[in-house]
Amino acid sequence: MTLAACGAEPERDGVPSAGGGGRKASAEVENEIDQYIESVGVWAKCMRKEGFPFTDPDSKGRSEFEGDARKAKADPEFTVAHKTCEKHRKPVPEELERRNAPKVSAKEIKKRQEYSRCMQEQGSPDFPEIDAEGTEVSQEWDQNTSGAKRALRICEPILGNPTVPPSERKG
């Protein structure tokens, strides 16, 4: 049982803030990540105290269960321990999630950007933009509108989901 994703080594330059558009100073970001990793350590210590052997977190905030995870998850005491200890964990910082995300190929980035443009042009103008790294630029979109539903039907083949044959697609 792993608590955080794994990925590339951290970059040390400025990064986008959660609010989008702004930038946090490198030291602020690193402090936020350090605080998160420390909170995972406190959580792991609490879980060990409750009888469930979790490792201390690594430099990427990952802590692993050193036992039979299936057996532990079926144990009602595990649920109680998890609820007891959860208060110690901070949310995973956005920058740590970004750093730990798998690298995306240039071909995949192009496909994601094409999909985003298609969604925007076919009825979901609020669909998130895709940046040069292939990541959605933080933006909420309403997927329940009729335009969004139509755009999904039309654009899904770009991602390899053939819900509408290319001959019937607009654009």
Buried (B, 14 or more C-beta within 10 A) or exposed (E): EBBBBEBEEBEEEEBBBEEEEEEBEBEBBBEBBEEBBBBBBBBBBBBBEBEBEBBEBBEBBBBBBEEEBEEBEEBEEBEEBBEEBEEBBBEBBBBBBBBBBEEBEEEEBEBBBBBBBBBBBBBBEBBBEBEEEBBEEBEEBEEEBEBBEBBBBBBBBBBEEEEBEEEEBEE
